[in-house]
């Protein structure tokens, strides 16, 4: 059965962020991720990880002004300096938290921008970040996101994102495969996971429609969890969904042995 981690930006939000580590551990998760850790002191997060015996699996590079609608700055020609500063900040947190994976959000294409220029900037920035992270033994994820939830996001499909990763040419750059986003954009989940297994660095899950917990929609997660084992996926599977109700009450999709941890 896959190793499951909890996205603390979406799960257990009934509690303040600091309390979500204990809740994740009680639920049987052995790893956690979050969208952005930067609002919290790194030493406090490190302490929470240690107390609750959790691994910080992943977080994202700084995204620009999230509250104003920005969804990453890596493709924006006028934000390169800010991007590089964000890489340094992310590395500081990764060192403190022992995190071995960081995700790079490509960003939204500005109106009227030339796609080729944006991709060239993204390629340059991803290469810069990958080399900086590689020196610390950290992998850089690149994630396609569906056009329905995030119109204008630069990368939307697994094949195009993998072709982009090939152009970057850095061995520590991997695909972040979000099952929810790829079900919306392309389907064919099992065969894509099998075909691209070696290039997938992280898997995230939510059901469709609604982006709620597995079992609430059309995706056969019982099959997919077994499939990931059969094809030899050894990475993390992150619960990155919006709970339909109380988080703990909606964890029936998890295998029974994950529910209690001594």
C-alpha positions in Angstrom: 0.0 0.0 0.0 1.4 3.5 -0.8 2.8 5.8 1.8 0.3 8.5 2.5 1.0 12.1 3.5 -1.5 14.8 4.5 -1.6 18.2 2.9 -2.0 20.4 6.0 -3.0 23.4 4.0 -6.3 21.6 3.1 -6.7 18.8 5.7 -7.5 19.3 9.4 -8.3 23.0 8.9 -10.7 22.6 11.8 -7.6 23.4 13.8 -4.9 26.1 13.7 -2.0 25.2 11.5 0.3 24.2 14.5 -2.3 21.7 15.7 -2.6 19.9 12.3 0.6 17.9 12.8 -0.8 16.1 15.8 -4.1 15.5 14.0 -2.3 14.0 11.0 -0.2 11.7 13.2 -3.3 10.5 15.1 -5.0 9.7 11.7 -2.1 7.5 10.7 -0.2 9.7 8.3 3.6 9.4 8.5 4.3 12.4 6.3 2.9 15.9 5.7 3.1 18.5 3.0 1.8 22.0 2.8 1.4 24.6 0.1 3.7 27.2 1.7 5.4 27.0 5.1 6.8 30.5 5.1 4.3 32.2 7.4 5.4 29.9 10.2 8.8 29.9 12.0 10.9 27.1 10.6 12.0 26.0 14.1 8.4 25.6 15.3 7.6 23.4 12.3 10.8 21.4 12.8 9.7 20.8 16.5 6.2 19.7 15.4 7.7 17.2 12.9 9.9 15.7 15.6 7.3 15.5 18.3 4.8 13.8 16.1 7.4 11.6 14.2 6.4 13.0 10.8 8.4 13.7 7.6 8.0 16.9 5.7 7.5 15.5 2.3 7.0 18.6 0.1 6.1 22.2 -0.1 6.0 24.8 -2.9 8.4 27.6 -3.9 7.1 31.0 -2.9 4.2 31.8 -5.4 4.2 35.6 -5.5 1.1 37.2 -4.1 -1.3 34.3 -3.6 -4.0 36.3 -1.9 -4.0 38.6 -5.0 -4.5 35.7 -7.3 -0.9 34.9 -8.3 -0.2 31.2 -8.7 3.5 31.1 -9.1 6.0 33.5 -10.8 8.4 31.1 -12.5 7.2 31.9 -16.0 7.1 35.7 -15.6 9.9 37.6 -17.3 9.8 40.6 -14.9 10.0 38.4 -11.7 13.3 36.5 -12.2 15.1 38.2 -9.3 12.1 37.5 -7.0 12.1 33.9 -8.2 15.7 33.5 -7.3 15.2 35.0 -3.9 12.3 32.6 -3.3 14.6 29.6 -4.2 17.0 30.7 -1.4 14.1 31.1 1.0 12.7 27.6 0.1 16.2 26.1 0.6 16.4 27.6 4.1 13.1 25.9 5.0 14.0 22.7 3.3 17.3 22.4 5.3 15.5 23.1 8.6 12.6 20.7 7.9 14.6 18.0 6.3 12.4 18.2 3.2 13.7 16.5 0.0 11.1 17.7 -2.5 10.0 21.2 -3.5 7.4 22.0 -6.1 7.7 24.8 -8.6 4.4 26.4 -9.7 4.8 27.7 -13.2 2.3 30.5 -12.9 -0.5 32.1 -14.9 0.2 33.4 -18.4 -0.4 37.2 -18.5 -2.9 38.4 -21.0 -1.3 38.9 -24.4 2.0 37.2 -23.5 3.7 35.0 -26.0 3.7 31.4 -24.8 7.1 30.6 -26.1 8.7 33.5 -24.2 7.0 32.4 -21.0 8.2 28.8 -21.5 11.7 30.1 -22.1 11.7 32.0 -18.8 10.2 29.0 -17.0 12.9 26.8 -18.4 15.6 29.2 -17.3 14.2 29.5 -13.8 13.5 25.7 -13.3 17.1 25.0 -14.4 18.4 27.6 -11.9 16.3 26.1 -9.1 17.1 22.5 -10.0 20.8 23.2 -9.8 20.5 25.0 -6.5 18.4 22.2 -5.0 20.7 19.5 -6.5 23.6 20.7 -4.4 21.5 19.9 -1.3 20.2 16.6 -2.6 16.7 17.9 -3.2 14.4 17.1 -6.1 12.3 19.8 -7.9 8.8 19.0 -8.9 6.9 20.6 -11.8 3.2 20.2 -11.8 0.5 20.5 -14.6 -2.8 21.9 -13.3 -6.2 21.7 -14.9 -7.6 24.6 -16.8 -11.0 24.5 -15.2 -9.8 25.3 -11.6 -6.9 27.5 -12.6 -7.6 29.1 -16.1 -4.4 30.4 -17.6 -1.9 28.2 -15.7 1.0 27.6 -18.1 1.3 23.8 -17.8 -1.8 21.7 -18.1 -1.0 18.1 -19.3 1.4 15.4 -18.3 3.0 14.9 -21.8 3.6 18.6 -22.3 5.1 19.0 -18.8 7.3 15.9 -19.4 8.5 17.4 -22.7 9.3 20.6 -20.8 11.3 18.7 -18.2 13.2 17.0 -20.9 14.2 20.4 -22.3 15.4 21.5 -18.9 17.7 18.5 -18.8 18.4 18.4 -15.1 18.2 14.9 -13.5 16.6 16.1 -10.2 13.5 17.6 -12.0 10.5 15.3 -11.8 6.8 15.4 -12.6 4.4 16.0 -9.8 1.4 13.9 -10.9 -1.9 15.1 -9.4 -4.5 12.5 -10.2 -7.4 15.0 -9.8 -5.9 17.5 -12.3 -5.0 14.8 -14.8 -8.3 13.1 -14.6 -9.9 16.4 -15.7 -7.4 17.1 -18.4 -6.6 13.7 -19.9 -7.8 10.6 -18.0 -5.9 7.4 -18.8 -4.5 7.5 -15.3 -3.2 4.0 -14.8 -1.3 3.8 -18.1 0.2 7.2 -17.7 1.4 6.4 -14.2 3.0 3.1 -15.4 4.5 4.6 -18.6 6.0 7.6 -16.8 6.9 6.0 -13.5 10.6 6.8 -13.6 9.9 10.4 -14.2 7.2 10.9 -11.5 8.6 12.2 -8.2 5.4 12.8 -6.3 1.7 11.8 -6.5 -1.3 13.8 -5.2 -4.9 12.7 -4.9 -8.4 14.1 -4.8 -11.6 12.8 -6.3 -13.6 14.4 -9.2 -15.9 16.2 -9.2 -15.4 18.5 -6.2 -11.8 17.8 -5.3 -13.1 16.0 -2.2 -11.8 12.8 -0.5 -11.2 9.6 -2.5 -14.4 7.6 -2.8 -16.6 10.7 -3.2 -16.5 10.8 -7.0 -15.7 9.0 -10.2 -12.0 7.9 -9.7 -11.5 4.3 -8.6 -8.9 4.9 -5.9 -9.0 1.3 -4.6 -7.8 0.2 -8.0 -5.2 3.0 -8.3 -3.6 2.4 -4.9 -3.2 -1.3 -5.8 -2.0 -0.3 -9.2 0.7 2.0 -7.7 2.0 -1.0 -5.8 1.9 -3.3 -8.8 3.9 -0.9 -11.0 6.5 -0.4 -8.3 5.8 3.2 -7.2 7.7 3.8 -4.0 7.1 7.5 -3.5 4.6 9.4 -1.4 0.9 9.8 -2.2 -0.4 13.0 -0.8 -4.0 13.6 0.3 -4.4 17.0 -1.2 -8.2 17.4 -1.2 -10.9 19.6 0.2 -12.7 17.6 2.9 -16.4 17.5 2.3 -16.9 17.7 6.1 -14.8 17.1 9.1 -11.4 15.8 8.0 -11.1 12.9 10.4 -14.6 11.7 9.6 -13.8 11.5 5.9 -10.7 9.3 6.2 -12.6 6.0 5.4 -10.6 5.8 2.1 -7.4 5.1 4.0 -6.4 1.5 4.5 -7.3 0.3 8.1 -3.7 -0.1 9.2 -3.1 3.6 8.5 -5.7 4.8 11.0 -3.9 4.2 14.2 -0.2 4.8 14.9 1.4 3.8 18.1 
